[in-house]
Amino acid sequence: MAKCGTCGRFLNSADAVGCCNCKVIHHRGCVAISEGTRVPSNWVCSNCKIKPPRQGNISSVPVTPAQSRVLVSTRDTADTIACGSDNEVTPTNKSAELSELVAEMRFLRNEITAMRSELKDYRTEIAGFRSSLENLNVRVDSTDERVTLLEKKLVETSTSNHSYESIIQDLRSQINERDQDMLHDDVVLSGVLEARGGECHPPGQGCGREAGCHLG
């Protein structure tokens, strides 16, 4: 990228003005040419305007001491003016610098606006993640409560099963005891004579009635 011949900064070709003599390009603001102004094709910069044009071959023309002093003085004056025009801070240069500063500030403002928009999007996404995590925590807590209830029911069921087993065992033992008691209460009748037809004699029948059983 080319640099301005006046301020030495980089310039854009759309904002450049070129000298037809020295072919050096300048900012429009540095040479006091406003934007939109048509620049003629024979436009020359201030440095080329100060320098006197060389006509023909004057190297062979004799120069008197007085003329040489005038030429030297003229060249020194032109160099001084040229250097002064390069180093002097003109209102035009200030306006160009201000324009560049304003452009940079606008660029930074746009960048900050874009960053704010991105941060807003990030905050929205983070809020969504937070809501999802909260819902997940609620579901996990609910599942934990259900598992705890199931564990309690299992414990209660196992406890009730043990109690039922103990009750069944007690009933079995009671039945066995009753069976044993009934076996001990059995009465054996011996020596009872049978009558005709397989019936017992009246004395045997009376004993059976006393024992609580019927003897045929």
Residue pairs with C-beta under 8 A, 6 or more apart in sequence:
1 10
1 11
2 10
2 11
2 13
2 16
2 25
3 9
3 10
3 11
4 10
4 11
4 16
4 25
4 26
4 27
4 30
5 19
5 22
5 24
5 25
5 26
5 45
5 47
6 26
6 27
6 30
6 31
6 85
6 86
6 93
7 27
7 30
7 93
7 96
9 27
11 25
11 26
11 27
15 27
15 28
15 35
16 25
16 26
16 27
16 28
17 25
17 26
17 27
17 28
17 31
17 33
17 39
17 43
18 24
18 25
18 26
18 43
19 25
19 26
19 43
19 44
19 45
19 48
20 41
20 42
20 43
20 44
21 44
21 45
21 48
22 44
22 45
22 47
22 48
24 45
24 47
26 45
27 96
28 34
28 35
28 37
29 92
29 93
29 95
29 96
29 99
30 92
30 93
30 96
31 45
31 46
31 92
32 90
32 92
33 39
46 82
46 85
47 82
47 85
50 78
50 81
50 82
51 78
52 74
63 71
187 211
189 204
189 207
189 208
189 211
189 215
192 200
192 201
192 203
192 204
192 207
192 215
193 200
193 201
193 204
194 200
194 201
195 201
198 216
199 216
200 208
200 215
200 216
204 215
205 215
207 215
208 214
208 215
